[in-house]
Amino acid sequence: MAFISKRAILGLCFLAASTFAAAEGASNLVDDYHRVTEQGRAVNHLDIDNDSLLLNRDDGFYSSGIRFSREHALREGGRETVFGWRFGQQFYTASDIKLPPQLVGPPDHPYAAWLYGGLFKETRREDGSSLRYGLDIGCLGPCAGGRWTQTKLHQLLNQPLPQGWSRQVRNEWGVILYAEMAPVRWKLAPWLDATPVIHGRFGNIHTDAGAGITVRAGRLPAFADDAGLHAFVRLDARGVAYNATLQGGYFSSDNPHTVKPKRLVGDAEAGIAWNSGKYGAVASFVRRSNEIDALSNARGAQNFVRLLFTYAP
């Protein structure tokens, strides 16, 4: 796991794509897409991750992520089929954005930005099981616009401006295949359930795999966009084979500095989710363990706020 060749990464991408295609059948996939987009319900999602929302003026590591997605969902009996597209941007900085470029180096986090867009399909069932897979294509490096976005955002919020973007990782086009499966939902009580998940990503930007569990309590919806109000806790762990935001693009060279990733990373998230059927919102706090091998968890752990807004016209 400490080293994966370029040929192995491309082989994993090809294998994943072949598996998905074989499972669905190309003609069935196209037929399902037309049927769902013509008959299904449109739902818009806006996801925001940001450590500045903690209002502590402490900005570093995974600094921001924003993603807009639009999906069409068609419910037939106890099954819901979803097709959608999404685009987003994530950026990462050194532990202290006030550090001048000459002081940004190992073991600190490199400056990096990832701008991407992609397509996905998901199948959800009333019993809580689901399967989601998709493909993202994008650009890592200055082409992703992280410097401009963070500078403008900090000017708007009257926060210190980042100083080290001149030492961000080099440009590289990226492809990521990803999948997530929930095999079952355990109904522990009418107001309490738990759903285990397994997930993986394969590509030249991220290659990792992991598992987690989400526990919900409250007025629980059978499907994600149904009316409901509940609190939740999510625990997740993933094994990391490659992380280009730390190591630079897989095929690029001459990066200002790179660092070795931690091979096991965990997330803990707690929040509240509300949905009226037409409008929805989720607010949560995320604690992510250290992602850099040479840093202690005390120095490298990350905290940020996650917000999700949903609108189904």
Summary of the structure (lengths in Angstrom):
residues: 313
radius of gyration: 19.8
end to end distance: 45.4
largest distance: 60.3
contacts: 1049
relative contact order: 0.15
helix: 21%
strand: 50%
